[in-house]
Amino acid sequence: MADNQMRNDDGLSFNKVSDVDNWLKTVGKHFIELSDDNKNRTLDYLIQNSGAKQLYHLSEKLNCLLKRDFLKLLPPEMSFYLLKFLDPKSLLACCQVSRYWNKTVNSCVDCWKRSCEKIGVKITDGVTSAKEYKKLFTTVYARQINLDNGTAFTAEYLHGHTDRVMAIYYHNGLLATGSDDRTVRLWDCETGQCLKIYNTHTVADVKFDSKQLVTASFDNTAACWDLATGVRMRHYRGHVGAVFTVDFNEDVDILVTGGIDYTIKIWMFSEALLLHSLNTYNAGWITKVLIHRADMNSKQFSIVCIDFSYIYVWNIAGHHKVSDFKGWPAAHSCFVPTLLKHGQDLYCCVSDIQHSIFSIQKNSLVESSASDVQPVLYPKAGIQAMLGIGNQFRMFLSDAPVDHYKIDIVNHNSKRLCSIKLPDCRPTKRGSTFTLGERGWFDGFDGVNDKGVFFAASLRDHSIYMLKWKPRCNKQEVGSLNDKRSSGLEMSNTDSFQKLSVE
């Protein structure tokens, strides 16, 4: 029989295409009226009575109907608009659908820029293309996966002191540690080697720059030492109790000290000459002093100090004159009050019912709720101190089980990125026994600033515990993030992305 003929169950044949069309229309009308179950039975019957050509024809039709690529049917502008609604994990999954999808997704600048913003990436002016945004995203995402699974850092222990270490300070790859053994040790953080030992006095606080090292001591004095030779250049005498804190600024020739005698003393740095002795009028030990310049274009500086109950600000005019004393009460608690520098801003973090944060702006103290600075959201655990703050992340020292401490890193919405348990540290109410390393990542990861020293603290056995960022994964490993084939991207933790700051 010819190909254009069709025989029915009664042996009748159709010799014209029009006859076939009419017959199909009649069958189609009856088919539409059937229930879903009967429609399926009809299709099953037709499939059973189909030959190889019919089955092949059916597979081709089904492939087009069931696997229709709607993204190909849309104009690029509409495709980009729809892709912007996807979260970063879904975007990575879309890259695996087909070459066309991969090309389309990787061409959407807004998608990858938004993905970077969601996980706290610091975007620089040089990043403009979708390829650059995606590379930055995958690099930072890989680092945050490391944070989540506890593989972001390496730990080192520095040994040498023979008595408790009460002061730690980090600067440009070097770590200074001051001890009751009457020495200050200067360490190379890259190699872990002790570069120099300074024979000093008991040390309560320490700071240094490229030329000199200054110490505050429990012997009621402060001192300045030559960084290269270790020779004491100046001795600052005047306190009648232990000196807990010190800061200096060579540009304005000022050194500031504070201690157990409730006074803040301002000295001429170059001559060790006492210029002013400021009384806080409150029975509180001075735990931290800082010389702060809010505006880099201004020559005006402020002296900011805190005790366990109050924050004080003095403005320094020309010729080292002091004016505009102001104090703000902060509630008593186990929280360690801290002064944190962030760019040109200085934050005074205290603990009360609202967990307030203050910002020093234009030489005045402004509460966060009344300024452009976002209030800090604290985790609900037992917080001991706020260690760092930036545009994207904050870092806290908090209680851990069995008399240990831990570090919590959270984003600005208080979503925790990671929690790091510390060994048996030696905490103080002054916060002098721990220090941050490199701090650029607080404003967001940029694929470069997660390196070097992360954190250091003194331990009860007189050693130093130092955490350093592990080197980032190489380009091949970063690129392989986009080649994972499973729906969970075959990461170390399928749900790890939800734990990051993407919500």
C-alpha positions as CSV (number, residue, x, y, z in Angstrom):
1,M,0.0,0.0,0.0
2,A,1.3,3.5,-0.8
3,D,2.7,5.7,2.0
4,N,-0.3,8.1,1.7
5,Q,-2.8,5.3,2.5
6,M,-4.0,4.4,5.9
7,R,-6.2,1.3,6.8
8,N,-8.6,1.3,9.7
9,D,-9.7,-1.6,11.9
10,D,-12.5,-2.6,9.4
11,G,-10.0,-2.9,6.6
12,L,-11.0,0.4,5.0
13,S,-8.3,2.5,3.4
14,F,-7.9,6.2,2.8
15,N,-6.3,7.2,-0.5
16,K,-6.4,10.9,-0.1
17,V,-4.7,13.2,2.4
18,S,-7.9,15.0,3.0
19,D,-9.5,11.8,4.1
20,V,-6.8,11.2,6.6
21,D,-7.1,14.8,7.9
22,N,-10.8,14.3,8.4
23,W,-10.4,11.1,10.2
24,L,-7.8,12.6,12.5
25,K,-10.1,15.5,13.3
26,T,-12.8,13.1,14.3
27,V,-10.4,11.0,16.4
28,G,-9.0,14.2,17.9
29,K,-12.5,15.4,19.0
30,H,-13.2,12.1,20.8
31,F,-9.7,12.1,22.3
32,I,-10.2,15.6,23.9
33,E,-13.4,14.4,25.5
34,L,-11.6,11.5,27.3
35,S,-10.4,11.6,30.9
36,D,-6.7,11.8,31.6
37,D,-6.5,8.1,32.4
38,N,-8.2,7.2,29.2
39,K,-6.0,9.6,27.2
40,N,-3.0,7.8,28.7
41,R,-4.5,4.4,27.8
42,T,-5.0,5.6,24.2
43,L,-1.4,6.8,24.0
44,D,-0.1,3.5,25.4
45,Y,-2.1,1.6,22.8
46,L,-0.7,3.7,20.0
47,I,2.8,3.3,21.2
48,Q,2.4,-0.5,21.5
49,N,1.3,-0.6,17.9
50,S,4.0,1.7,16.5
51,G,7.0,0.6,14.6
52,A,10.5,1.9,14.7
53,K,9.9,4.9,12.4
54,Q,6.9,6.0,14.5
55,L,8.8,5.6,17.8
56,Y,11.8,7.6,16.4
57,H,9.4,10.3,15.2
58,L,7.8,10.4,18.7
59,S,11.2,10.8,20.4
60,E,12.1,13.7,18.2
61,K,8.8,15.4,18.9
62,L,9.1,14.8,22.7
63,N,12.6,16.1,22.8
64,C,11.5,19.5,21.3
65,L,8.4,19.7,23.5
66,L,9.9,18.7,26.8
67,K,13.3,20.2,26.5
68,R,12.4,23.6,25.0
69,D,15.1,26.1,25.9
70,F,13.1,29.1,26.9
71,L,16.2,31.2,27.5
72,K,17.1,30.9,23.8
73,L,13.6,32.1,22.8
74,L,14.0,35.3,24.9
75,P,15.9,38.5,23.9
76,P,19.1,39.0,25.8
77,E,17.6,41.9,27.8
78,M,14.8,39.8,29.1
79,S,17.1,36.9,29.9
80,F,19.3,39.2,32.0
81,Y,16.3,40.6,33.7
82,L,15.1,37.1,34.8
83,L,18.6,36.0,35.8
84,K,18.9,38.9,38.2
85,F,16.3,37.2,40.4
86,L,18.5,34.1,41.0
87,D,20.7,33.7,44.0
88,P,24.4,33.0,43.5
89,K,24.1,29.3,44.0
90,S,21.5,29.0,41.3
91,L,23.6,31.1,38.9
92,L,26.4,28.7,39.3
93,A,24.0,25.8,38.6
94,C,22.7,27.5,35.5
95,C,26.2,27.7,34.1
96,Q,26.0,23.9,33.8
97,V,22.8,23.6,31.8
98,S,24.3,24.2,28.3
99,R,26.9,26.2,26.5
100,Y,24.3,28.8,25.6
101,W,23.2,29.2,29.2
102,N,26.8,29.3,30.4
103,K,27.6,32.1,27.8
104,T,24.4,34.0,28.7
105,V,24.9,33.8,32.5
106,N,28.6,34.8,32.2
107,S,27.6,37.8,30.1
108,C,25.3,39.3,32.8
109,V,27.2,42.0,34.6
110,D,24.4,42.8,37.0
111,C,24.0,39.2,38.1
112,W,27.6,38.7,39.2
113,K,27.8,42.2,40.7
114,R,24.8,41.5,42.8
115,S,26.2,38.1,43.8
116,C,29.4,39.7,44.9
117,E,27.5,42.2,47.0
118,K,25.5,39.4,48.7
119,I,28.5,37.7,50.1
120,G,30.3,40.8,51.2
121,V,32.8,41.4,48.4
122,K,34.7,44.7,48.3
123,I,34.3,45.9,44.8
124,T,37.0,48.1,43.4
125,D,36.7,50.6,40.5
126,G,38.8,48.4,38.2
127,V,36.1,45.6,38.1
128,T,33.7,46.3,35.2
129,S,33.1,43.1,33.2
130,A,30.9,40.1,34.0
131,K,34.0,37.9,33.7
132,E,35.9,39.9,36.3
133,Y,32.9,40.0,38.7
134,K,32.4,36.2,38.4
135,K,36.1,35.6,39.0
136,L,36.0,37.8,42.1
137,F,32.8,36.1,43.3
138,T,34.3,32.5,43.0
139,T,37.5,33.6,44.7
140,V,35.7,35.1,47.7
141,Y,33.1,32.3,47.7
142,A,35.9,29.7,48.0
143,R,37.4,31.6,50.9
144,Q,34.1,31.8,52.7
145,I,33.7,28.0,52.2
146,N,37.1,27.7,53.9
147,L,35.8,29.9,56.8
148,D,32.7,27.8,57.1
149,N,34.5,24.4,57.2
150,G,37.4,25.6,59.4
151,T,40.2,25.4,56.9
152,A,40.9,29.1,56.4
153,F,43.7,29.5,58.9
154,T,46.9,28.0,60.1
155,A,47.9,28.2,63.8
156,E,51.4,28.9,65.1
157,Y,52.8,29.2,68.6
158,L,55.6,31.6,69.5
159,H,57.7,30.6,72.5
160,G,60.3,32.6,74.4
161,H,58.8,34.6,77.3
162,T,59.3,33.3,80.8
163,D,56.4,35.1,82.5
164,R,52.8,36.2,81.6
165,V,52.5,38.2,78.4
166,M,50.2,41.2,79.1
167,A,50.5,43.2,75.8
168,I,50.4,42.4,72.1
169,Y,50.6,44.8,69.1
170,Y,50.7,44.0,65.4
171,H,52.1,46.4,62.7
172,N,53.2,45.7,59.1
173,G,54.0,42.0,59.4
174,L,55.7,42.4,62.8
175,L,54.3,41.4,66.2
176,A,55.5,43.0,69.5
177,T,54.8,41.2,72.8
178,G,55.4,42.6,76.2
179,S,55.8,40.5,79.4
180,D,56.2,40.6,83.1
181,D,59.6,39.1,82.5
182,R,60.7,42.7,81.7
183,T,61.2,42.1,78.0
184,V,59.5,43.0,74.7
185,R,60.0,40.6,71.9
186,L,59.7,41.6,68.2
187,W,58.5,38.7,66.0
188,D,58.6,38.2,62.2
189,C,55.1,36.9,61.6
190,E,55.9,35.3,58.3
191,T,58.7,33.1,59.6
192,G,57.7,33.0,63.3
193,Q,61.3,34.0,64.3
194,C,62.1,36.4,67.2
195,L,64.0,39.3,65.6
196,K,64.9,41.2,68.7
197,I,64.6,41.1,72.5
198,Y,64.3,44.5,74.3
199,N,65.2,44.6,78.0
200,T,62.6,46.9,79.4
201,H,60.3,47.0,82.4
202,T,57.1,45.1,83.1
203,V,54.8,45.8,80.2
204,A,51.1,46.6,80.3
205,D,50.8,48.0,76.8
206,V,53.1,48.3,73.8
207,K,53.1,50.1,70.4
208,F,55.7,50.7,67.7
209,D,56.4,52.2,64.3
210,S,59.3,52.0,61.9
211,K,61.7,53.9,64.3
212,Q,60.6,53.5,67.9
213,L,58.8,51.4,70.4
214,V,56.8,52.7,73.4
215,T,55.7,50.8,76.4
216,A,53.4,51.4,79.4
217,S,54.4,49.7,82.6
218,F,53.1,48.5,85.9
219,D,56.0,50.4,87.5
220,N,54.0,53.7,87.0
221,T,56.0,54.9,84.0
222,A,56.1,54.8,80.2
223,A,59.2,54.7,78.0
224,C,60.3,55.1,74.4
225,W,62.9,52.7,73.0
226,D,65.0,52.8,69.8
227,L,63.6,50.1,67.6
228,A,66.9,49.3,66.0
229,T,69.2,49.3,69.0
230,G,66.8,48.7,71.9
231,V,68.3,51.7,73.8
232,R,65.8,53.6,76.0
233,M,65.5,57.2,74.6
234,R,62.9,58.7,76.9
235,H,61.3,57.9,80.2
236,Y,57.9,59.4,81.1
237,R,57.4,59.7,84.9
238,G,54.4,61.2,86.6
239,H,51.7,58.7,87.3
240,V,51.2,57.4,90.8
241,G,49.9,54.0,89.8
242,A,50.3,51.5,87.0
243,V,50.2,52.8,83.5
244,F,47.8,50.6,81.5
245,T,47.7,52.2,78.1
246,V,49.8,54.4,75.8
247,D,49.5,56.0,72.4
248,F,51.8,58.4,70.5
249,N,51.8,60.6,67.3
250,E,55.1,61.9,66.2
251,D,53.5,64.4,63.7
252,V,52.0,66.4,66.6
253,D,54.8,65.4,69.0
254,I,52.4,64.0,71.6
255,L,52.3,60.9,73.8
256,V,49.3,60.0,75.9
257,T,49.1,57.7,78.9
258,G,46.4,56.5,81.2
259,G,46.3,54.2,84.2
260,I,45.2,53.2,87.6
261,D,45.4,56.7,89.1
262,Y,42.3,57.8,87.1
263,T,44.3,60.4,85.1
264,I,45.2,60.9,81.4
265,K,48.5,62.5,80.9
266,I,49.6,64.3,77.8
267,W,53.4,64.5,77.1
268,M,55.6,66.1,74.6
269,F,56.8,63.0,72.8
270,S,60.2,64.2,71.9
271,E,61.2,65.6,75.3
272,A,59.2,63.5,77.8
273,L,57.8,66.8,79.1
274,L,54.4,66.6,80.9
275,L,52.0,69.1,79.2
276,H,48.6,68.3,80.8
277,S,47.2,66.0,83.4
278,L,43.5,65.4,82.9
279,N,41.3,64.0,85.6
280,T,38.3,62.0,84.7
281,Y,36.5,62.7,88.0
282,N,35.3,59.1,88.1
283,A,36.7,56.3,90.2
284,G,37.6,54.2,87.1
285,W,40.9,52.9,85.8
286,I,41.8,54.2,82.3
287,T,41.9,51.2,80.1
288,K,42.5,52.7,76.7
289,V,43.7,56.0,75.2
290,L,44.0,56.9,71.5
291,I,45.1,60.0,69.6
292,H,42.6,60.4,66.8
293,R,42.3,62.6,63.8
294,A,38.8,62.4,62.3
295,D,39.6,64.4,59.2
296,M,42.9,63.7,57.4
297,N,42.8,67.2,55.9
298,S,42.5,68.8,59.3
299,K,45.3,69.5,61.8
300,Q,43.0,69.0,64.8
301,F,43.3,65.9,66.9
302,S,41.2,64.4,69.6
303,I,42.2,62.4,72.6
304,V,39.7,59.6,73.3
305,C,39.9,57.4,76.3
306,I,37.6,54.9,78.1
307,D,37.4,53.4,81.5
308,F,34.9,50.7,82.6
309,S,32.1,53.2,82.8
310,Y,32.7,56.3,80.7
311,I,34.0,57.5,77.3
312,Y,35.9,60.8,77.2
313,V,36.9,63.1,74.4
314,W,39.2,66.0,74.5
315,N,39.9,68.2,71.4
316,I,43.5,69.3,71.0
317,A,43.9,72.8,69.4
318,G,47.1,74.4,68.4
319,H,50.0,74.4,70.9
320,H,48.7,71.3,72.6
321,K,45.8,73.1,74.2
322,V,43.0,70.8,75.5
323,S,39.3,71.7,75.4
324,D,35.8,70.3,75.0
325,F,35.8,67.6,77.6
326,K,32.8,65.3,77.1
327,G,31.8,62.1,78.8
328,W,29.1,59.5,78.1
329,P,28.2,56.8,80.6
330,A,28.3,53.2,79.7
331,A,26.8,50.5,81.8
332,H,28.9,48.1,83.9
333,S,29.1,44.6,82.5
334,C,31.5,41.8,81.7
335,F,31.9,43.3,78.2
336,V,35.4,44.7,77.6
337,P,35.1,48.3,76.3
338,T,37.1,48.9,73.2
339,L,38.2,51.7,70.9
340,L,38.3,50.5,67.2
341,K,39.7,52.4,64.3
342,H,38.0,52.0,60.9
343,G,39.5,54.2,58.2
344,Q,39.1,57.8,59.5
345,D,36.4,56.8,61.9
346,L,36.9,55.7,65.5
347,Y,34.3,53.5,67.2
348,C,33.8,53.3,70.9
349,C,32.1,50.0,71.7
350,V,30.4,49.5,75.0
351,S,27.9,47.1,76.4
352,D,24.6,48.1,77.9
353,I,21.0,47.0,77.4
354,Q,21.0,48.3,73.8
355,H,24.6,47.3,73.1
356,S,25.5,50.8,72.0
357,I,28.1,51.8,69.5
358,F,29.5,55.4,69.2
359,S,31.3,57.0,66.4
360,I,33.8,59.8,66.8
361,Q,32.9,62.2,64.0
362,K,34.5,65.6,63.5
363,N,36.0,65.5,67.0
364,S,32.7,64.8,68.7
365,L,31.0,61.7,69.9
366,V,27.9,60.6,68.1
367,E,25.7,57.7,69.0
368,S,25.1,55.4,66.1
369,S,21.3,55.7,66.1
370,A,21.7,59.4,65.4
371,S,24.3,59.2,62.7
372,D,25.0,57.5,59.4
373,V,26.7,54.6,61.1
374,Q,24.7,51.4,61.3
375,P,24.1,50.0,64.8
376,V,26.1,46.9,65.5
377,L,24.0,43.8,66.0
378,Y,25.6,41.5,68.5
379,P,25.3,37.7,68.5
380,K,23.2,36.4,71.5
381,A,26.1,34.4,73.0
382,G,28.2,35.7,75.9
383,I,30.1,38.4,74.2
384,Q,33.4,39.5,75.9
385,A,34.8,42.1,73.5
386,M,34.3,43.5,70.0
387,L,37.6,43.0,68.2
388,G,37.0,44.6,64.8
389,I,34.4,46.4,62.7
390,G,34.1,47.3,59.1
391,N,31.5,48.0,56.4
392,Q,30.8,44.3,55.9
393,F,32.0,42.3,58.9
394,R,32.4,42.4,62.6
395,M,34.5,40.2,64.9
396,F,33.8,39.3,68.5
397,L,35.5,37.5,71.3
398,S,32.9,35.4,73.2
399,D,32.6,32.7,75.8
400,A,33.0,29.0,74.8
401,P,32.3,25.9,76.8
402,V,34.7,24.7,79.5
403,D,36.3,28.1,80.3
404,H,37.5,28.7,76.8
405,Y,37.0,31.5,74.3
406,K,36.0,31.7,70.7
407,I,36.1,34.2,67.8
408,D,32.9,34.8,65.9
409,I,32.8,36.6,62.5
410,V,29.4,37.9,61.6
411,N,28.2,40.1,58.7
412,H,26.4,43.4,59.2
413,N,23.1,41.5,59.6
414,S,24.6,39.5,62.4
415,K,24.7,36.3,60.3
416,R,27.6,34.2,61.5
417,L,30.3,33.2,58.9
418,C,32.4,31.1,61.3
419,S,33.3,30.4,64.9
420,I,36.8,29.7,65.9
421,K,37.6,28.1,69.2
422,L,40.7,29.4,70.9
423,P,43.2,27.6,73.2
424,D,43.6,28.6,76.8
425,C,44.0,32.4,76.4
426,R,44.8,35.0,79.0
427,P,42.0,37.6,78.7
428,T,42.2,40.9,80.5
429,K,39.6,43.6,81.2
430,R,41.7,45.9,79.2
431,G,41.8,43.8,76.1
432,S,45.6,44.2,75.8
433,T,46.4,40.5,75.5
434,F,44.9,40.0,72.0
435,T,45.3,41.9,68.7
436,L,44.0,41.8,65.2
437,G,46.3,41.3,62.2
438,E,45.5,42.7,58.8
439,R,42.1,44.4,58.9
440,G,41.2,45.3,55.3
441,W,38.9,42.4,54.9
442,F,36.4,43.9,57.4
443,D,35.2,46.2,54.6
444,G,34.7,43.1,52.4
445,F,36.9,40.5,50.7
446,D,38.5,41.6,47.5
447,G,40.4,38.4,46.6
448,V,43.7,39.9,47.9
449,N,43.2,41.2,51.4
450,D,42.8,37.8,53.1
451,K,46.4,37.1,53.8
452,G,49.0,37.5,56.5
453,V,48.2,37.6,60.2
454,F,44.5,37.2,61.2
455,F,44.7,37.3,65.0
456,A,47.1,36.8,67.9
457,A,46.6,36.3,71.7
458,S,48.7,35.5,74.7
459,L,48.2,32.1,76.4
460,R,48.4,31.2,80.0
461,D,51.6,29.2,79.5
462,H,53.3,32.5,78.4
463,S,53.4,31.6,74.7
464,I,51.7,33.4,71.8
465,Y,49.0,31.9,69.7
466,M,48.9,33.3,66.2
467,L,46.4,32.6,63.4
468,K,47.3,33.3,59.8
469,W,45.3,33.1,56.6
470,K,46.1,30.1,54.5
471,P,47.1,31.0,51.0
472,R,44.2,31.3,48.7
473,C,43.4,28.5,46.2
474,N,45.0,28.7,42.8
475,K,43.2,29.8,39.6
476,Q,42.5,26.3,38.5
477,E,40.8,25.4,41.8
478,V,38.8,28.6,41.7
479,G,37.7,27.9,38.2
480,S,36.7,24.4,39.1
481,L,34.0,25.8,41.4
482,N,32.0,26.4,38.2
483,D,32.6,22.8,36.9
484,K,30.8,21.0,39.7
485,R,28.0,18.9,38.3
486,S,25.8,18.0,41.2
487,S,22.9,20.1,42.3
488,G,24.7,20.9,45.5
489,L,27.8,21.9,43.6
490,E,29.7,19.0,45.4
491,M,31.1,21.4,48.0
492,S,32.3,20.2,51.3
493,N,28.9,21.1,52.7
494,T,25.8,21.1,50.5
495,D,24.1,23.7,52.7
496,S,27.3,25.8,53.3
497,F,26.2,28.5,50.9
498,Q,23.0,29.2,52.9
499,K,25.2,29.7,56.0
500,L,27.1,32.5,54.3
501,S,25.9,36.0,54.0
502,V,23.6,35.6,51.0
503,E,20.3,35.8,52.7
